[in-house]
Amino acid sequence: MDYLSHPEESKDKNYSKERQQIRQELRRQDNQTKKMGGVVDWNYLLNHVDSF
């Protein structure tokens, strides 16, 4: 959820190493999807993250 509020890479330093890696991966996937003209369905991801 915090990635959506502050997606900037400069904010990563405020988080643990594990969360930094997660944020980097989310950013990579978000940018890749945007380059392909798509949009990440954040509502779906946020609502289903606990089911994994």
LINZINOR-V763761 format. One record per pair of residues at least 12 apart in sequence whose C-alpha atoms are under 10 Angstrom apart, sorted by sequence separation. I is the first residue (numbers start at 0). J is the second residue. If there is no record, write none. Layout:
I&J  I&J
//
This chain:
10&22  11&23  29&41  8&22  25&39  7&22  8&23  2&18  6&22  7&23  2&19  6&23  8&26  2&21  3&22  6&25  7&26  2&22  6&26  1&22  2&23  0&22  3&25  2&25  3&26  6&29  2&26  3&41  0&41  0&44  0&45
//
